[in-house]
């Protein structure tokens, strides 16, 4: 199972969802980075993590997550930025 750090890239209000630069959560997922953001199950894990930590429903921005979030995979104590374009 892989561990990912999901962080907000910039502050703003998007589709009624107010986020601040630097908000971040860690999530584990066993199906790889493409499935973390590309499947409903993966997106729900991210949404649930932000809900637990910040009380914030980020579901409105998940459709265009690449514009608002950075996702890094953790390897031991190191992070690797993952870019999907």
N, C-alpha and C positions, 0 to 999 in steps of 0.2 A: 504494500500500500504506500502510495506517495503522499508527501506532505507539501502543500502549496500555501504561499502567502499571497493574499489578494488585497491590493491596496487601491485607494481612490487617488487618481492622478491630479485632479484639480477640483477646487471648490466651486459650487454653484447649485442651482436649482434646475433639475431636469425632469420634465414630465411630472411636476409636483413633488419630486423627491429632492430634498436638500441634503447635500453631502459636502464634506470638508476634506481638503487635501490632507493626506496622511492617515485617514481612517484605514485600518487594516484588520484583517482576520486571518487566521490559519485554519485550513481545512484539509482533511485527508480524503483521498479518492483513489480507488484501485483500478480505474480504467484509462488513465492517461489524461494529458492536458486537453487534447481535442474533445474528449467526452466530458470533461469538467465544464466547459463552457458551451459545448455544442449539443448537449442533451438536457432535457427537462430535469432529469435527476441531478445532474451536476449543477445546474443553475439553482435548483432548490436548496442544495447544500450551501451554496454561497449566500443566498438570500437568508436562510435560516441562521447562518453564522453572524451576519450583520444584525439580524433581528435580536439574537441573544445578547450580543456585545453592546450594541448601541440603541436598541429599541427602534430600529429604523427599517422600514420596508423598502428595499432597493429594487424590488421587482420591476418598477417602471423603467429602469435604465438597463435591465439585462438584455434587452433586444439589441442594443448597440453598445455592449460592454466594452469593446475594444477602444472606444473613444474615452471612456471614463475610468477604466481600471488597468492596473498592471498586475500580471500574475507571474509569480516567481516560484520555481520548484526548489524546495529545500533539499540539499544533499549534505547531511551531517550538520556542520555549523555554517555551511556556505549556501548562498542563494544563487540561482541561475535565472535571469530574466527570460521569459518565454514570449516570443512574439509570433502571433498568428496573423499573417496577412496574405 
